[in-house]
């Protein structure tokens, strides 16, 4: 059991391009969320 725990703690190599892709994707989702709220808010009818 100790061997499997030690194997789980080994560091995996990270690539700068992978990190950049994840950060860009996260930023796009964060920017998309308010835009989607405005989009669906435009479907409501003003009385």
PyMOL Python script that loads the backbone (N, CA, C, O; Angstrom):
from pymol import cmd

cmd.read_pdbstr("""\
ATOM      1  N   UNK A   1       0.819  -1.185   0.000  1.00  0.00           N
ATOM      2  CA  UNK A   1       0.000   0.000   0.000  1.00  0.00           C
ATOM      3  C   UNK A   1       0.864   1.251   0.000  1.00  0.00           C
ATOM      4  O   UNK A   1       0.510   2.239  -0.643  1.00  0.00           O
ATOM      5  N   UNK A   2       1.963   1.232   0.690  1.00  0.00           N
ATOM      6  CA  UNK A   2       2.829   2.403   0.728  1.00  0.00           C
ATOM      7  C   UNK A   2       3.447   2.655  -0.643  1.00  0.00           C
ATOM      8  O   UNK A   2       3.691   3.802  -1.016  1.00  0.00           O
ATOM      9  N   UNK A   3       3.697   1.594  -1.383  1.00  0.00           N
ATOM     10  CA  UNK A   3       4.265   1.765  -2.720  1.00  0.00           C
ATOM     11  C   UNK A   3       3.297   2.454  -3.667  1.00  0.00           C
ATOM     12  O   UNK A   3       3.712   3.284  -4.476  1.00  0.00           O
ATOM     13  N   UNK A   4       2.024   2.125  -3.580  1.00  0.00           N
ATOM     14  CA  UNK A   4       1.046   2.755  -4.462  1.00  0.00           C
ATOM     15  C   UNK A   4       0.837   4.221  -4.092  1.00  0.00           C
ATOM     16  O   UNK A   4       0.594   5.051  -4.968  1.00  0.00           O
ATOM     17  N   UNK A   5       0.929   4.544  -2.810  1.00  0.00           N
ATOM     18  CA  UNK A   5       0.785   5.939  -2.390  1.00  0.00           C
ATOM     19  C   UNK A   5       1.975   6.756  -2.866  1.00  0.00           C
ATOM     20  O   UNK A   5       1.822   7.910  -3.265  1.00  0.00           O
ATOM     21  N   UNK A   6       3.160   6.159  -2.823  1.00  0.00           N
ATOM     22  CA  UNK A   6       4.352   6.868  -3.274  1.00  0.00           C
ATOM     23  C   UNK A   6       4.313   7.063  -4.785  1.00  0.00           C
ATOM     24  O   UNK A   6       4.761   8.095  -5.285  1.00  0.00           O
ATOM     25  N   UNK A   7       3.787   6.096  -5.510  1.00  0.00           N
ATOM     26  CA  UNK A   7       3.691   6.221  -6.965  1.00  0.00           C
ATOM     27  C   UNK A   7       2.694   7.304  -7.353  1.00  0.00           C
ATOM     28  O   UNK A   7       2.856   7.947  -8.390  1.00  0.00           O
ATOM     29  N   UNK A   8       1.677   7.512  -6.544  1.00  0.00           N
ATOM     30  CA  UNK A   8       0.677   8.538  -6.843  1.00  0.00           C
ATOM     31  C   UNK A   8       1.234   9.936  -6.626  1.00  0.00           C
ATOM     32  O   UNK A   8       0.714  10.897  -7.193  1.00  0.00           O
ATOM     33  N   UNK A   9       2.276  10.070  -5.821  1.00  0.00           N
ATOM     34  CA  UNK A   9       2.843  11.381  -5.524  1.00  0.00           C
ATOM     35  C   UNK A   9       3.932  11.808  -6.502  1.00  0.00           C
ATOM     36  O   UNK A   9       4.465  12.910  -6.376  1.00  0.00           O
ATOM     37  N   UNK A  10       4.270  10.974  -7.458  1.00  0.00           N
ATOM     38  CA  UNK A  10       5.315  11.357  -8.405  1.00  0.00           C
ATOM     39  C   UNK A  10       4.810  12.499  -9.274  1.00  0.00           C
ATOM     40  O   UNK A  10       3.643  12.536  -9.663  1.00  0.00           O
ATOM     41  N   UNK A  11       5.712  13.431  -9.570  1.00  0.00           N
ATOM     42  CA  UNK A  11       5.323  14.595 -10.358  1.00  0.00           C
ATOM     43  C   UNK A  11       5.254  14.222 -11.829  1.00  0.00           C
ATOM     44  O   UNK A  11       6.152  13.573 -12.366  1.00  0.00           O
ATOM     45  N   UNK A  12       4.184  14.641 -12.464  1.00  0.00           N
ATOM     46  CA  UNK A  12       4.039  14.440 -13.894  1.00  0.00           C
ATOM     47  C   UNK A  12       4.627  15.644 -14.616  1.00  0.00           C
ATOM     48  O   UNK A  12       4.521  16.770 -14.129  1.00  0.00           O
ATOM     49  N   UNK A  13       5.242  15.421 -15.762  1.00  0.00           N
ATOM     50  CA  UNK A  13       5.809  16.567 -16.488  1.00  0.00           C
ATOM     51  C   UNK A  13       4.693  17.457 -17.030  1.00  0.00           C
ATOM     52  O   UNK A  13       3.717  16.968 -17.600  1.00  0.00           O
ATOM     53  N   UNK A  14       4.848  18.756 -16.849  1.00  0.00           N
ATOM     54  CA  UNK A  14       3.867  19.703 -17.375  1.00  0.00           C
ATOM     55  C   UNK A  14       4.496  20.461 -18.529  1.00  0.00           C
ATOM     56  O   UNK A  14       5.687  20.772 -18.521  1.00  0.00           O
ATOM     57  N   UNK A  15       3.679  20.745 -19.506  1.00  0.00           N
ATOM     58  CA  UNK A  15       4.130  21.473 -20.675  1.00  0.00           C
ATOM     59  C   UNK A  15       3.526  22.868 -20.620  1.00  0.00           C
ATOM     60  O   UNK A  15       2.373  23.031 -20.220  1.00  0.00           O
ATOM     61  N   UNK A  16       4.290  23.864 -21.016  1.00  0.00           N
ATOM     62  CA  UNK A  16       3.792  25.235 -20.996  1.00  0.00           C
ATOM     63  C   UNK A  16       2.598  25.433 -21.909  1.00  0.00           C
ATOM     64  O   UNK A  16       1.692  26.203 -21.592  1.00  0.00           O
ATOM     65  N   UNK A  17       2.589  24.742 -23.041  1.00  0.00           N
ATOM     66  CA  UNK A  17       1.469  24.873 -23.978  1.00  0.00           C
ATOM     67  C   UNK A  17       0.190  24.286 -23.385  1.00  0.00           C
ATOM     68  O   UNK A  17      -0.893  24.830 -23.600  1.00  0.00           O
ATOM     69  N   UNK A  18       0.299  23.195 -22.650  1.00  0.00           N
ATOM     70  CA  UNK A  18      -0.880  22.605 -22.000  1.00  0.00           C
ATOM     71  C   UNK A  18      -1.456  23.560 -20.957  1.00  0.00           C
ATOM     72  O   UNK A  18      -2.671  23.733 -20.858  1.00  0.00           O
ATOM     73  N   UNK A  19      -0.568  24.174 -20.186  1.00  0.00           N
ATOM     74  CA  UNK A  19      -1.008  25.121 -19.170  1.00  0.00           C
ATOM     75  C   UNK A  19      -1.673  26.329 -19.811  1.00  0.00           C
ATOM     76  O   UNK A  19      -2.705  26.798 -19.332  1.00  0.00           O
ATOM     77  N   UNK A  20      -1.089  26.835 -20.889  1.00  0.00           N
ATOM     78  CA  UNK A  20      -1.660  27.988 -21.587  1.00  0.00           C
ATOM     79  C   UNK A  20      -3.029  27.655 -22.161  1.00  0.00           C
ATOM     80  O   UNK A  20      -3.944  28.476 -22.098  1.00  0.00           O
ATOM     81  N   UNK A  21      -3.176  26.473 -22.713  1.00  0.00           N
ATOM     82  CA  UNK A  21      -4.462  26.068 -23.277  1.00  0.00           C
ATOM     83  C   UNK A  21      -5.534  25.984 -22.196  1.00  0.00           C
ATOM     84  O   UNK A  21      -6.670  26.404 -22.417  1.00  0.00           O
ATOM     85  N   UNK A  22      -5.185  25.448 -21.038  1.00  0.00           N
ATOM     86  CA  UNK A  22      -6.149  25.364 -19.945  1.00  0.00           C
ATOM     87  C   UNK A  22      -6.524  26.752 -19.426  1.00  0.00           C
ATOM     88  O   UNK A  22      -7.691  27.005 -19.127  1.00  0.00           O
ATOM     89  N   UNK A  23      -5.544  27.655 -19.316  1.00  0.00           N
ATOM     90  CA  UNK A  23      -5.835  29.009 -18.850  1.00  0.00           C
ATOM     91  C   UNK A  23      -6.697  29.765 -19.848  1.00  0.00           C
ATOM     92  O   UNK A  23      -7.610  30.490 -19.452  1.00  0.00           O
ATOM     93  N   UNK A  24      -6.420  29.606 -21.138  1.00  0.00           N
ATOM     94  CA  UNK A  24      -7.220  30.287 -22.159  1.00  0.00           C
ATOM     95  C   UNK A  24      -8.646  29.745 -22.177  1.00  0.00           C
ATOM     96  O   UNK A  24      -9.600  30.513 -22.299  1.00  0.00           O
ATOM     97  N   UNK A  25      -8.796  28.444 -22.058  1.00  0.00           N
ATOM     98  CA  UNK A  25     -10.128  27.851 -22.023  1.00  0.00           C
ATOM     99  C   UNK A  25     -10.919  28.306 -20.810  1.00  0.00           C
ATOM    100  O   UNK A  25     -12.113  28.585 -20.911  1.00  0.00           O
ATOM    101  N   UNK A  26     -10.258  28.382 -19.669  1.00  0.00           N
ATOM    102  CA  UNK A  26     -10.937  28.843 -18.453  1.00  0.00           C
ATOM    103  C   UNK A  26     -11.349  30.302 -18.577  1.00  0.00           C
ATOM    104  O   UNK A  26     -12.443  30.677 -18.155  1.00  0.00           O
ATOM    105  N   UNK A  27     -10.477  31.128 -19.155  1.00  0.00           N
ATOM    106  CA  UNK A  27     -10.809  32.546 -19.333  1.00  0.00           C
ATOM    107  C   UNK A  27     -11.977  32.712 -20.292  1.00  0.00           C
ATOM    108  O   UNK A  27     -12.840  33.562 -20.074  1.00  0.00           O
ATOM    109  N   UNK A  28     -12.013  31.913 -21.345  1.00  0.00           N
ATOM    110  CA  UNK A  28     -13.121  32.021 -22.299  1.00  0.00           C
ATOM    111  C   UNK A  28     -14.448  31.609 -21.659  1.00  0.00           C
ATOM    112  O   UNK A  28     -15.483  32.217 -21.934  1.00  0.00           O
ATOM    113  N   UNK A  29     -14.423  30.595 -20.822  1.00  0.00           N
ATOM    114  CA  UNK A  29     -15.651  30.176 -20.140  1.00  0.00           C
ATOM    115  C   UNK A  29     -16.102  31.257 -19.162  1.00  0.00           C
ATOM    116  O   UNK A  29     -17.297  31.530 -19.048  1.00  0.00           O
ATOM    117  N   UNK A  30     -15.152  31.876 -18.456  1.00  0.00           N
ATOM    118  CA  UNK A  30     -15.516  32.941 -17.527  1.00  0.00           C
ATOM    119  C   UNK A  30     -16.103  34.141 -18.259  1.00  0.00           C
ATOM    120  O   UNK A  30     -17.005  34.795 -17.736  1.00  0.00           O
ATOM    121  N   UNK A  31     -15.612  34.444 -19.457  1.00  0.00           N
ATOM    122  CA  UNK A  31     -16.166  35.546 -20.242  1.00  0.00           C
ATOM    123  C   UNK A  31     -17.484  35.165 -20.899  1.00  0.00           C
ATOM    124  O   UNK A  31     -18.318  36.033 -21.156  1.00  0.00           O
ATOM    125  N   UNK A  32     -17.682  33.895 -21.172  1.00  0.00           N
ATOM    126  CA  UNK A  32     -18.893  33.444 -21.848  1.00  0.00           C
ATOM    127  C   UNK A  32     -20.103  33.464 -20.910  1.00  0.00           C
ATOM    128  O   UNK A  32     -21.226  33.682 -21.364  1.00  0.00           O
ATOM    129  N   UNK A  33     -19.897  33.246 -19.639  1.00  0.00           N
ATOM    130  CA  UNK A  33     -21.006  33.117 -18.701  1.00  0.00           C
ATOM    131  C   UNK A  33     -21.870  34.381 -18.622  1.00  0.00           C
ATOM    132  O   UNK A  33     -23.090  34.267 -18.745  1.00  0.00           O
ATOM    133  N   UNK A  34     -21.300  35.589 -18.423  1.00  0.00           N
ATOM    134  CA  UNK A  34     -22.164  36.779 -18.426  1.00  0.00           C
ATOM    135  C   UNK A  34     -22.782  37.037 -19.795  1.00  0.00           C
ATOM    136  O   UNK A  34     -23.917  37.506 -19.878  1.00  0.00           O
ATOM    137  N   UNK A  35     -22.060  36.740 -20.858  1.00  0.00           N
ATOM    138  CA  UNK A  35     -22.612  36.919 -22.196  1.00  0.00           C
ATOM    139  C   UNK A  35     -23.816  36.030 -22.426  1.00  0.00           C
ATOM    140  O   UNK A  35     -24.784  36.445 -23.064  1.00  0.00           O
ATOM    141  N   UNK A  36     -23.768  34.831 -21.922  1.00  0.00           N
ATOM    142  CA  UNK A  36     -24.904  33.915 -22.048  1.00  0.00           C
ATOM    143  C   UNK A  36     -26.093  34.417 -21.235  1.00  0.00           C
ATOM    144  O   UNK A  36     -27.243  34.251 -21.643  1.00  0.00           O
ATOM    145  N   UNK A  37     -25.819  35.024 -20.094  1.00  0.00           N
ATOM    146  CA  UNK A  37     -26.901  35.591 -19.284  1.00  0.00           C
ATOM    147  C   UNK A  37     -27.572  36.742 -20.028  1.00  0.00           C
ATOM    148  O   UNK A  37     -28.798  36.853 -20.012  1.00  0.00           O
ATOM    149  N   UNK A  38     -26.786  37.600 -20.679  1.00  0.00           N
ATOM    150  CA  UNK A  38     -27.368  38.689 -21.468  1.00  0.00           C
ATOM    151  C   UNK A  38     -28.137  38.146 -22.663  1.00  0.00           C
ATOM    152  O   UNK A  38     -29.179  38.688 -23.032  1.00  0.00           O
ATOM    153  N   UNK A  39     -27.632  37.087 -23.265  1.00  0.00           N
ATOM    154  CA  UNK A  39     -28.303  36.483 -24.412  1.00  0.00           C
ATOM    155  C   UNK A  39     -29.680  35.967 -24.024  1.00  0.00           C
ATOM    156  O   UNK A  39     -30.669  36.266 -24.692  1.00  0.00           O
ATOM    157  N   UNK A  40     -29.746  35.190 -22.944  1.00  0.00           N
ATOM    158  CA  UNK A  40     -31.031  34.662 -22.506  1.00  0.00           C
ATOM    159  C   UNK A  40     -31.910  35.762 -21.914  1.00  0.00           C
ATOM    160  O   UNK A  40     -33.136  35.682 -21.994  1.00  0.00           O
ATOM    161  N   UNK A  41     -31.303  36.780 -21.325  1.00  0.00           N
ATOM    162  CA  UNK A  41     -32.079  37.904 -20.817  1.00  0.00           C
ATOM    163  C   UNK A  41     -32.759  38.681 -21.930  1.00  0.00           C
ATOM    164  O   UNK A  41     -33.796  39.306 -21.705  1.00  0.00           O
ATOM    165  N   UNK A  42     -32.192  38.649 -23.122  1.00  0.00           N
ATOM    166  CA  UNK A  42     -32.795  39.330 -24.256  1.00  0.00           C
ATOM    167  C   UNK A  42     -34.048  38.648 -24.754  1.00  0.00           C
ATOM    168  O   UNK A  42     -34.819  39.258 -25.495  1.00  0.00           O
ATOM    169  N   UNK A  43     -34.275  37.420 -24.379  1.00  0.00           N
ATOM    170  CA  UNK A  43     -35.484  36.708 -24.795  1.00  0.00           C
ATOM    171  C   UNK A  43     -36.708  37.100 -23.967  1.00  0.00           C
ATOM    172  O   UNK A  43     -37.840  36.801 -24.347  1.00  0.00           O
ATOM    173  N   UNK A  44     -36.477  37.767 -22.841  1.00  0.00           N
ATOM    174  CA  UNK A  44     -37.618  38.151 -22.008  1.00  0.00           C
ATOM    175  C   UNK A  44     -38.320  39.354 -22.626  1.00  0.00           C
ATOM    176  O   UNK A  44     -37.694  40.217 -23.241  1.00  0.00           O
ATOM    177  N   UNK A  45     -39.605  39.385 -22.449  1.00  0.00           N
ATOM    178  CA  UNK A  45     -40.408  40.446 -23.039  1.00  0.00           C
ATOM    179  C   UNK A  45     -40.618  41.557 -22.018  1.00  0.00           C
ATOM    180  O   UNK A  45     -40.974  41.286 -20.871  1.00  0.00           O
ATOM    181  N   UNK A  46     -40.403  42.791 -22.422  1.00  0.00           N
ATOM    182  CA  UNK A  46     -40.654  43.926 -21.527  1.00  0.00           C
ATOM    183  C   UNK A  46     -42.141  44.263 -21.552  1.00  0.00           C
ATOM    184  O   UNK A  46     -42.759  44.304 -22.616  1.00  0.00           O
ATOM    185  N   UNK A  47     -42.701  44.502 -20.391  1.00  0.00           N
ATOM    186  CA  UNK A  47     -44.129  44.833 -20.319  1.00  0.00           C
ATOM    187  C   UNK A  47     -44.315  46.311 -20.107  1.00  0.00           C
ATOM    188  O   UNK A  47     -45.448  46.785 -20.020  1.00  0.00           O
TER     189      UNK A  47
END
""", "prot")
cmd.dss("prot")
cmd.show_as("cartoon", "prot")
cmd.util.cbc("prot")
cmd.orient("prot")
